[in-house]
Amino acid sequence: MAKGDKINFSTPSGFPEFLPSEKRLELYLLDIIRRVFESYGFTPIETPAVERLEVLQAKGNQGDNIIYGIDPILPPNRQAERDRSGETGSEARALKFDQTVPLAAYIARHLNELTFPFARYQTDVVFRGERAKDGRFRQFRQCDIDVVARRELSLLYDAQMPAIITEIFEAINIGDFLIRINNRKVLTGFFQSLGIAENQIKSCIGIVDTLEKIGESKVKQDLEKEEIAAEQSQKIIEFIKIDGSVDEVLDKLKHLAQNLPETEQLSLGVTELETVIAGVRNLGVAENRFCIDLSIARGLDYYTGTVYETTLLGHEALGSICSGGRYEELVGVFLGEKMPGVGISIGLTRLISRLLKAGILNTLAATPAQVMVVNMQEDLMPTYLKVSQHLRQAGINVITNFDKRPLGKQFQLADKQGIQFCVIIGSEEAAAQKSSLKDLKTGEQVEVLLENLAEEVKRRLK
């Protein structure tokens, strides 16, 4: 770079950064999510941001078009050395685009160190090289849980997922939401009963999954492109639009399974769906929090059974705020054995962005400090430090103002940062072992003995 050239220091497109008030909101939400995950026995892990490219591409086209490849920028002499060594193929590396495929590799790497069923959570950052737009990022934080077993995994783990989703979003208090549940075996079995070829079913499921985005007419057009007859397309549309209460939908599905040809897979899917719903109810999830939605399929090919999408009612345009499902073969790609799993994911960065823009969430104060000890006199700094430490030891977050400036300016500084209380100690107060406590929200100011200050602040914070 030539001397005098200006450096473009703006953030790269699609890569977010947070102001303190935004980052504090993210940490607050992460803490809620972590607490709920751990209450169900999920344990934290972390996988590398960088994986071998062949690992990320191991399960079909699960992101080939969105994977960020990665190579070190080497000086010319090192680059020539690298070229000669031929670091390609298994040495090619890329940034992880989700947490599920890296989890499969993690389990393969640590198989003999883990206890199964293995229940883990991750809140890592992932990367996708897709077009950046409103609410869509190239770098974002995902909060995932998965349970993986060897050979068999109880469907009650599937039932736990809606209970966990419910607890998280009720704790965040973002309004009414609906967890939409389906089973891909139900869709697969219905397509089989219509005589749709096996090699067309995955494509059809992917098209059905786009119904909300593209509409019924476009779904029919896309099915026609897959050489699905118009009569079959109409039956598919009618099937995925089956609605009613959970029990009504289950009854309709059972009736179809009894009266359509070749419905073994459909019957299995209905049975699994019924088991999951019973578990959800036994876990105490309110009936208005979940439903069966036969249009839910999840776009990724590795889902094989239960699938979930969560919608914020009244804000459906936000899309799914939490999704996931069951997979049977993903981990087996690396180990050659059946290791079924089920999990959900919250795209936290996108969720925060959308909820802030919709006015459903607000950022937190710029600082976690609840109290500022103002600087009235430099010679009283030892007192200010002692008082500050006394408050901190009582569990109160404190900023001590080391800079001497007019009292009004110090109040303004505290207010700008969202600090509610200021502790004022001049020479007279210090001599009498008192302080003045000012509430910047109400303007009230009271005298408090220093020995009672921590309890008074805590009482007012409540």
N, C-alpha and C positions, 0 to 999 in steps of 0.2 A: 504494500500500500504506500502510495506516494505521500510525502509529508504534506499536511494540510488537507488531505482528503477527509471528508466527513464519514464517520462510521454510522451506519444505520442500526440504531440500538432498539428499534421497535421489536415487539415480540413476533416471532414467526407465526404465520397464519395457522390457526387451529391449535396453538400451544398456549394454554391459559396461564395466567399468573394472578395471584390474589392479593388484594389489599388486606391489611390486618383484620378488619371487620368481617371480610369474606372468609379468610382462613380460619378465624375463630368459629364461624358458623360450621365450616366443614369439620373441624375437630370436635365440635359439640355433637354433630350428627354421627360422626364416627364412633364417639363414645357410647351413644345410645345403641347403635348397631352392634358394636362389640359386646356390650353387656347382654343383649338379647342372644346373640350367637353363643356366648359362653354359658348362658343359663341353660342351654340345651346340650352342653357338653362338647361344643366344637372347640378345637384347639388351633392356635395360630401357627401358620408357616409362612415362609417367603421363598419364592422361586426367582431365579435370575431374570433381570429385564431382558437379557439376551439369551436366546436359545439357538441351537443348530437349526438351520433352515429346514432340513429334512424332518426334524421333529415337528415343527409347526405345520408342515405340509403332509404329515403322516396319515391323516384321516381325510383324504380326498381334498376337494377344493373348499377348504374351510377358511379362506382368507388369502388365497394366492394373489388376488387382485388388490389386497389392502395391506400386505406385509411390507414393513420397512426393512430392507436389507441394510446391513451395517458392515463397514470396512474401516480399518484405521487409516488415517491420513499420515503416510510415512514420508520421511525425507527421501530424496531420489535414490541414494545408495541402498536404503532399506527396501524401497519399493522394488528395485531390480532384484534384490535377494528374494523377496517374497514371490515375485513372478517366476523365478527359477525353481522355487520350491513347489510351486503348483498348489497353493492352498485354496482348493476349490472343492466341490462336491460335499463330502461330509464335514469339511471345515468351514463351509459357508455359514454365516451367522445372520440372525435377524432379530428385531425387537418383537417381543411377544404381543399378540393382538388380542388375546383373551387369557383367562386363567385356567380354563378347563384342559386344554391340550398340554400345557406345561405341568398341570397336576398329574396327568397320566404319566408323563416322563418322570416326574418326581417320585411317584409310587414305584415305578420300575427301578429307579436308582436306589431306593431305600426299602425295598420290599421286605427284607429280613429284619429291619429295624422298627417297623410299624406294627401296630395292633389293629386287627380288623374285626368289625367294620371300622374304617378309618374316617373320622369326621373332622374336617379341617375348615378353617376360614382364612381368607386372605383379603387384604384391603390395598393391594398394590396398584401401581400405575401401569397402564397398558397403552399401546400405540397402534394406530391404524392410519394408513396412508390414503384415506378417502378425502373427498372434497370437503373442505371446512365450510360450514354454514351455521346459521343460527341454531344453537343448541347441539351442534355436532362438533366434536373436537378430534384432533389427531393424537392428542395425549389426554388421557382421562383416568380417573380413579374408579376401579370396580371393587365392590364389596361382595365377595362370593362365599358361599358355603357349599360343600359337597360331602356326601357320605359314600364311600366306596367299600364294597365287600368282595370276598373271594367266593365265586360260584353263585351264591344266593343272597339277595338283599330284600328284607321285608318291605312290603308296600306301606307299612306304617311309617317308614322314613319319608315316603312321598307325602303322607298325611301330615307330617310335622311341618312341612314347608309352608303351607298356608297359615298355620298357627304362628310361625316365626314372622312371616310377612305382616300378619295382623298386629302382632305386638310391637313391631318396629314402627309402623306407620301410625298406630294409635299413640305411641309415645312421642313421635315427632309432631303429632297433632296438625295434620295438613288437611283435614276434612274427610269426607266420605270417599271410600275407595271400594273397588270390587275386584276380587281375585277370580279370574276366569280359568277354569280347569277343563282339560280335555285329555284324551289318550290317543296317541298316534295309531295304535292298533285298531281303534274304532274307525278312523279314517281309512287306514289300509284295508281293513276287512270289508268296509262298505264298497270301496273301489273294486276289490276283488269280486264282490257279489254282482257288480255291474259288468263284469267281464273285461275290465281294463287290464292290459298286459302289465306284468311285473315291472318291466323296464320303463313303463310310463308313470307308475304310481308315485315315485319320489317327485317327479316334475309336477304332477297334479297336486300333491300335498303342498309344494312350494307356491303354486298358483293360488290355491285356496287360502293360504296364509296371508296373501296380499289383499284380501277382499276389502278390508276397511280402508286401505290406502287407495285402491284403484277403482273400486265399485263393482257391482254385479255384472254390468255390461262388458267391462274390460276383462273380467275373470272369464266370462264365456268366450270372448275372442281368443284369450290366451290358451284356454283349453282346446279350442278349435285348432290352434296352431300345433298342438300336441296330437292332432288327429283323433280327438275325442268327439264322438258323434253328438249332434245337437240334443238328442233325447237323453243321452248320458249326462251331458252338461247340465241340463235342466234338473235332472234327478240329484245331481251333486249339489246344485244351488239350493234345492228344496231341503236336502239333508242337512246342510250346514246352517240353515236358517231355523231348524227345529228349536223351539224355545219353550219357556214355561218354568215352573219351579224345578229344583234339582230332582225331586222324586218323579215329577211328570216327564222330564227329559229321559231319566233312566227307564221309566216304563215304556216310553216310545221306542227307545233303543232295544230293549228286550223283545218287544213285539216285532221289530224289524229283523232281529237276529233269528227269531223263530220262523219267519215267513219268507226270508230271502234265500236264494241258493248260495252255497259255498260260504258259510258265515262263521267258520271256526275261529278265524282271527277276529272278526267282529265280536263274537260272543266272549272271547278272551279279554278283549279290550273293555267291554261293558262290565265284566266281572271285576277286572282290576279297578275300573273307575268307581264301581260301587263300594269296593273295599276301602279305597282312598277316601271317598266321601264319608263313610262311616267313621273312619279314623279322625277326620277333620272335625266331625261333630263331637266325638268323644273327647277331643282336646279342647272343647268349649268355644270353638270359633262361632261367632254369631251368624245366623242364616243369611243376614243381609250383607255379609262380607264376602260371600263366594257364590259362584254359579257354575253350571256346565255350559260351555260355549264351544260348539262343534266346529267353529271356523278357526279356532286356535290350533296352530300346527307347529310353530317355531320354525324359522327358516333353516337352521343348521341341520345337516343330514344326520348327525350322530344321535339325535333324540329318537328313542324307540318306543317309549311308553307314555307315562304321565307328562303333561306339559302345562305350564302356567304362564299367564300374563296378568299384570295388575294395572288397573286403570283408575285414575283419579276422577271421580264422578263430577260432572260439570266442567271438567277440563280434559275431555277425551282427546283433544287435539295435541296434548302433550305426549301422547303415545303411551307405551307400556313403561311403568316406573319400576317394575321388578318382574323378571321373567326367568324361566329355566325349565328343567324337566329331567326325565330319566334317560339314561343311555346304558346300553348293554355291552358294547364292543369297543369303546374308545380306548380303555386301558389295555385291553387285549392286543391292540396293535403293537405294543412294545413287548408284551410278555407271552403272548400266544396262549393265554388262558382267559376264561370268562371271569370278568370283574365288573359286575353291574354297579352303577352309581346313580345318584340323583342329587341335583343341586339347583340353586337359584343365584341370580346375580342382580345387584343394584348398581347401575351406572351413576355413581354419586355425583361426579362433576357435571354431567348433563342434567341430572335431576335438580341440583342446586341452581344451575343457570336458569332452567325453565321455571322453577318455583319462585325464584326471586323476581323474574320478569313478570310473572302472573300476579305478583303481590301476595302469594300464599305464604311465603316465608319472608322474614326480614333479617338483614345482617345483624350481628351482635355489635356491642360497643368495640371501639378500636383497641382497647386495652382490657385485660382481665382485672386490672386494679379496681378495687371498690372504694378505696380511700386514698386521698392525697394528704400527706403531712406538709403543710405549707411552710415556707421559710420566712419567718418574721425578722429574725436577727441571726447573723452569722455566728455570734458567740454562743447561741443556743443549739448549734448543730449537734453536740453530743446528746442533748435531751431529745432532739428530733429522731436521731438514730435509735436511741433506746426505746422510744415510744413506737417507732416503726417496727422494730423487732418484736416488741411485746404483742403488737397486733398480728404480725405474721405467725407468731407461735400459737395464737388463738385461731388460726385458720383463715385469716382475713388477708386479701391481696392488697398490697400497699405500694404506692409510689412516694418516695421522699423527694421533695423538691430541693435540689442542691443549689439552685440559682436564685439569688436575691433579686426580686423584682416587685413592683407594686402589687398589693394584695388582690386588687381587682383583676390584674393580668393573670395571676395564679389561678383565680377562680375560673376565668375564661379558658385557660389551658386545661383544667380539670374537666370542665363541662364539655369542651370540644372532644375529649377522649371518652366521654360517657361515664366519667367517675362521679358518683352521686354525693359522696361525703368528703368534706375537707376538715382536717384537724388544725386548729389555730392555737398556737402557744406563744405568748409574749413573755416578757420578763415577770410581769405580775402573776400570770397563770403558772409559770414555772415555779415561782417562789411558793405559791399556794398548792402546788401539785394538782393543778386543774388544767382543763383545756376547754376551748369552745368548739363545739361540733356543729358544722353548718351543712344542712341538707340543700344541695343545689337544685333539686327538683321542686321543693316546696318553698325554699327561701328561709325556712325555720332555722334558728340558731339557738343552741342550748349549752349551758355550762355542765361539764361532766368531770368528776374526779378521775385522775389518770388511772387509778386502780380499778375503776368501773368502766373505763372507755371501751375496752374490747366487748364486754357484754352489752353495752348500750348500742354499739355499732351492729352487732349480730342481731339484736332485737329489732332494730330498725330495718335491717336488710331483709328480715323475714316478712 
